[in-house]
Amino acid sequence: MLGRTLIAALLIAAGCDKTPEAKADTTASAKPAPAPTAPAVAPTPVSPAPRKLYLDVHDVKDVKAADVAAAHRKDLATQGKYGVDFKAYWVDEKIGKVYCLAEAPSAEAMKKVHQEAHGLLPREVMEVRADNMSWTPAPGKKLFLDMHHLGANTVTPEAVAGAHKKDLEVQSKYGVRYLDYWFDEANGIVMCLSEAPSADMAINVHKEAHGLVPESIEEVTEGR
């Protein structure tokens, strides 16, 4: 009995009677690391459809410049929907013609703007190239738009540019200023815009410069 008591005392002195402390269970409380997220991919920009230059012709009986200006404002309000950019228009009230110049993805897009804006569709739409896009008519000067029908596949852009250069060399003699021209290569049509004292003076420049007389010439008013 004494021996057991002595052994128990020795164990207590050595600390062998202590119950081992439970280790904290960190496994259950630990939160899983968040899964890595893929970097955001920027959307691929969509390039707008390339635009070409078009000139259309409307036949409008008893047309008035004020009415065309109102219709043009509606075109400008609608054009963005179809990727069109109207640049200018010209009106001949005497014979009832309207010409519109615009950059557009297609001739059909240009027509859609007119259709939605006011319903006045053109008789024809020509794809053209221009000498420049920065002409500025002088206030108070008469404007004339003439048309040359040279025939399909009979004239090159270089030939038209050369004839226009000759017009510029002669024009001051007649008090004329040629502002721009538009060339429909597919149909061989050239339209020239000029400031002149009269239609005859504008034609005289063509006659002396290169001899290519237009089939028609109209006094017009311009709007933008």
Secondary structure, DSSP 4 states (H G I P E B T S, - for coil): -HHHHHHHHHHHHTTTTSPPPPPP-HHHHPPPPPPPPPPPPPPPPPPPPPPEEEEEEEE-TT--HHHHHHHHHHHHHHGGGGT-EEEEEEEETTTTEEEEEEEES-HHHHHHHHHHHT----SEEEE-EES-S---PPTT--EEEEEEE--TTS--HHHHHHHHHHHHHHGGGGT-EEEEEEEETTTTEEEEEEE-SSHHHHHHHHHHHT----SEEEEEEEE-
